[in-house]
Each structure stands twice: as structure tokens, then as C-alpha cells.
Amino acid sequence: MLFYVLQGAGYALSATFTPGPFKAFLLGQALKHGFRRAVALALCPLLSDAPIIVLVLAILSQVPPRLIDTLHLAGGAFLLYTAFRFFQIFRAGQSTQAADGPAGRGMLIQGVLVNFTGPGPWIFWSTLIGPILLRAWAESPALGIAFVVAFYATFIAGLAGVIGLFSMARRLGTGFTRWLTLVSALLMLGFGLSELAAGVRAFI
């Protein structure tokens, strides 16, 4: 069991520090809302990955290519919309800082959508994590459960730490956080255009 626990934790750490659209989204929300409100976003993969896991395991860890192509388009469009909203905040010269408090439902829904519509989790689960989970489950259901628990416990803790680091930037003043908001918007714009390009290439 220790082998699968360590393997799950190791893959989770790798996923935590892999750049991507969801990390850019976390950057923007941590700057805007602070740690106490944004930390709930660390739960987004737990919420969005459930249907991904079910589908991937149901078809033996092989996601239909057309589904990935569609997700490229959907994820890219949503990222462009999110980037536009952050550009609006930057151009208005508004402070991105907000009073700490419980995370709003809208923010959680956005985070779940960013993660769910990105092809990353689908590819990750269909090509790497899914087969390992199936192998562990074949040996013993307890091993499969231990692998998944270790993965998500480490992943959620890692994302919470990332949000905490991003939130600390707010202490450097509104001017600094305003420019970091622009960085977040540019990152989401870049990822969004990249996802749209990948989706368009697949359909032509």
C-alpha cells in the first residue's frame, strides 16, 4: 500500500507545480480575493474530476479523441472570457483586493469549469493516473482507494499552498497586484488561444 500512496502523492506534487490554465486562474483569484476566500478553489479538481474519472475508467482509460478536441474549443473560449474580465479590472485601475470572507459559489463554479473544460485532467487521467488506479484496484480495492486518497489529499494541500503564495503578493500593495492581475490575464489569454488553435487544427 505504501508504494501506491507514495506514487499518488508524487504524481500530485507534479500536477501541483505544472503550469496551466487552472494555475493562471488561481493566480488571478488569489490576488483578487485573498487567501481566505480563494483557498476553497483548491477543492475544484476534486469536484470537476469526479465525472472525468468515471468516464475514463468506464472506457478503460481511453478518452475519445473527438471529446478532447471539443474540450480544447470549450476550454479556450472560457479562458478568453475569463482573461477579458481580468483585463477589464486592470484597465479600470481597480484594486484587485477584496475583503476576506467565504468563497462565493460563482468563483467555485468558474474554477470547476476552468479545470473541467481543460484537456489536461482528461489526458492526465486517461494516459497516466487512470491505468495506475485500475492496476491498483485489480490488486485490491483498498490499494485503489489509498492511491486516490493520497493523490487528492496531496494535490489539494499543494493547491492551497500555491494560493497562499499568490495571496501573499497582495501585501506588496495595490499597484503591484494590479500588474500581477495583468500577468494572470495574459497567461489565460495565451492558454485560451493555444487551446482554441489546438481545437481548430483538429477539426480542419
Secondary structure, DSSP 8 states (H G I E B T S, - for coil): -HHHHHHHHHHHHHHHTS--HHHHHHHHHHHHH-HHHHGGGGGHHHHHHHHHHHHHHHTTT---HHHHHHHHHHHHHHHHHHHHHHHHHHHHT--------S--HHHHHHHHHHHHHSHHHHHHIIIIIHHHHHHHHHH-HHHHHHHHHHHHHHHHHHHHHHHHHHHHGGGG-HHHHHHHHHHHHHHHHHHHHHHHHHHHHHH-
